[in-house]
Amino acid sequence: MELPHQRRLPEDVREDAKKLLKLKGNKHLIREELQNRTNQVIRLKDLQNLNQENKKQYKNNIEIAVGLVNQKFKSDCQLLIDHANVFKGLLFCTPSMKSTVNAFPELLCIDATYKLNSIRAPVYLILVEDGNGESVVVAVALLVSEEKEKYFMVFEEI
C-alpha cells in the first residue's frame, strides 16, 4: 500500500499531468504514462484530485465566465449590477436571439430551474413563440434573487 506522501509527483510531472487532464485525456492512459515516467504507483483518485485543482481556479469567477462565454458564442453576456455595484445576475443573449425577440415580441415565456449551479441561483430560460408556433430561446439569465426589479433589469437588456 502506497501512502499519499509516497505517491506525490515531482512538480514538472505534476504540471504535465494537469495539462493532459485539462485536454480531457484518458485518465487510464495518463496514469500509465506517468507510472512509466516516474516508477511510482499512481491511482486514478490522484488524477481526479489534480483535475479538481485545475477546476478550482475558475470556480465562481464571474469575470472569467463572462469572458469565456462572450468569446465562445460571440454573445452579449452581461453582468447585472445594481446602483450599489452589487452582483444581481448574469444575462446571456446572442445577436440572433435579440433579433428573434424583436421579430416575435407578442408572447414571452419564462421558466426557472433551481439548484443547477454551485451558487444555488435559479437559471431562467426566456423564450418566445415564433411564426411556426415553436418555442425559441431568446435569453438565459442567472439571477441571485427573485425580485420584481431584477426581472425588469433582464427585460430592459433583451
C-alpha positions as CSV (number, residue, x, y, z in Angstrom):
1,M,0.0,0.0,0.0
2,E,1.3,3.4,-1.0
3,L,0.9,6.4,1.2
4,P,0.0,9.8,-0.2
5,H,3.4,11.3,0.5
6,Q,5.0,8.3,-1.3
7,R,2.8,8.9,-4.4
8,R,3.5,12.6,-4.6
9,L,4.6,13.5,-8.1
10,P,7.6,15.8,-8.9
11,E,6.4,19.3,-9.8
12,D,7.3,19.0,-13.6
13,V,5.4,15.7,-13.9
14,R,2.5,17.2,-11.9
15,E,2.2,20.1,-14.3
16,D,2.3,17.8,-17.3
17,A,-0.4,15.7,-15.8
18,K,-2.6,18.8,-15.2
19,K,-2.1,19.8,-18.9
20,L,-3.1,16.4,-20.1
21,L,-6.2,16.3,-17.8
22,K,-7.1,19.8,-19.0
23,L,-7.2,18.5,-22.5
24,K,-9.6,15.8,-21.3
25,G,-7.2,13.0,-21.9
26,N,-8.0,9.4,-21.0
27,K,-7.2,9.0,-17.3
28,H,-6.1,5.4,-17.6
29,L,-3.6,6.2,-20.4
30,I,-2.4,9.3,-18.4
31,R,-1.9,7.2,-15.3
32,E,0.0,4.5,-17.3
33,E,2.3,7.1,-18.9
34,L,3.0,8.8,-15.5
35,Q,3.7,5.5,-13.8
36,N,6.2,4.6,-16.6
37,R,7.9,8.0,-16.3
38,T,8.2,8.1,-12.5
39,N,8.2,4.4,-11.5
40,Q,5.6,5.4,-8.8
41,V,2.2,4.0,-8.1
42,I,-0.5,6.5,-9.2
43,R,-4.1,6.0,-8.5
44,L,-7.0,7.3,-10.6
45,K,-8.1,9.2,-7.5
46,D,-4.8,11.1,-7.6
47,L,-5.5,12.2,-11.1
48,Q,-9.0,13.2,-10.1
49,N,-7.6,15.3,-7.3
50,L,-5.3,17.0,-9.8
51,N,-8.2,17.6,-12.1
52,Q,-10.1,19.3,-9.3
53,E,-7.2,21.6,-8.7
54,N,-7.4,22.7,-12.4
55,K,-11.1,23.5,-11.9
56,K,-10.8,25.4,-8.7
57,Q,-9.1,28.4,-10.4
58,Y,-12.2,29.0,-12.4
59,K,-14.8,28.3,-9.8
60,N,-17.3,31.1,-9.2
61,N,-15.0,33.7,-11.0
62,I,-17.7,35.7,-12.8
63,E,-15.3,37.8,-14.9
64,I,-13.7,34.7,-16.4
65,A,-17.1,33.1,-17.0
66,V,-18.3,36.2,-18.9
67,G,-15.1,36.4,-21.0
68,L,-15.3,32.7,-21.9
69,V,-19.0,32.9,-22.9
70,N,-18.5,36.1,-24.9
71,Q,-15.5,34.6,-26.7
72,K,-17.1,31.1,-27.4
73,F,-20.5,32.2,-28.5
74,K,-19.8,35.8,-29.8
75,S,-22.5,36.8,-27.5
76,D,-23.6,39.8,-25.4
77,C,-23.1,38.3,-21.9
78,Q,-23.7,40.9,-19.3
79,L,-23.4,41.3,-15.6
80,L,-26.4,42.7,-13.9
81,I,-25.3,45.0,-11.2
82,D,-27.4,47.4,-9.1
83,H,-26.7,51.0,-8.2
84,A,-24.6,49.9,-5.2
85,N,-22.3,47.8,-7.5
86,V,-23.6,44.5,-6.1
87,F,-23.9,41.5,-8.4
88,K,-27.5,40.7,-9.1
89,G,-27.3,38.3,-12.0
90,L,-25.9,37.4,-15.4
91,L,-27.7,37.6,-18.8
92,F,-26.7,35.6,-21.9
93,C,-28.1,36.7,-25.2
94,T,-26.6,36.4,-28.8
95,P,-27.4,38.9,-31.6
96,S,-29.6,36.3,-33.3
97,M,-31.5,35.8,-30.0
98,K,-32.1,39.5,-29.8
99,S,-33.4,39.7,-33.4
100,T,-35.8,36.8,-32.7
101,V,-37.3,38.6,-29.7
102,N,-37.7,41.7,-31.8
103,A,-39.4,39.8,-34.6
104,F,-41.8,37.9,-32.2
105,P,-42.4,40.1,-29.1
106,E,-46.1,39.0,-28.7
107,L,-45.6,36.1,-26.3
108,L,-42.7,35.9,-23.8
109,C,-42.3,32.8,-21.7
110,I,-40.1,32.4,-18.7
111,D,-39.1,29.2,-16.9
112,A,-36.7,28.8,-14.0
113,T,-34.7,25.8,-13.0
114,Y,-33.4,25.7,-9.4
115,K,-30.3,24.1,-7.8
116,L,-28.4,23.8,-11.1
117,N,-25.2,25.6,-10.0
118,S,-22.9,25.9,-7.1
119,I,-24.2,29.3,-6.0
120,R,-27.8,27.9,-5.9
121,A,-29.1,30.7,-8.1
122,P,-32.1,29.9,-10.4
123,V,-31.4,29.7,-14.1
124,Y,-34.1,31.3,-16.2
125,L,-34.8,30.4,-19.8
126,I,-36.6,33.2,-21.7
127,L,-38.5,32.1,-24.8
128,V,-40.7,33.5,-27.5
129,E,-43.1,31.7,-29.9
130,D,-42.0,32.1,-33.5
131,G,-44.2,32.2,-36.6
132,N,-44.3,28.4,-36.7
133,G,-45.6,28.1,-33.2
134,E,-42.3,26.8,-31.9
135,S,-40.5,27.9,-28.8
136,V,-37.2,29.7,-29.3
137,V,-34.8,30.6,-26.5
138,V,-34.0,34.3,-26.7
139,A,-32.0,34.7,-23.4
140,V,-30.6,32.8,-20.5
141,A,-30.4,34.6,-17.1
142,L,-28.9,33.7,-13.8
143,L,-30.5,35.8,-11.0
144,V,-29.5,35.7,-7.4
145,S,-32.9,36.8,-6.1
146,E,-36.4,36.7,-7.3
147,E,-37.4,40.3,-7.0
148,K,-39.5,42.3,-9.5
149,E,-36.7,44.8,-10.1
150,K,-34.3,42.0,-11.2
151,Y,-36.8,40.8,-13.8
152,F,-37.1,44.3,-15.1
153,M,-33.3,44.5,-15.3
154,V,-33.3,41.5,-17.6
155,F,-36.2,42.7,-19.8
156,E,-34.5,46.0,-20.3
157,E,-31.4,44.3,-21.6
158,I,-33.1,42.0,-24.1
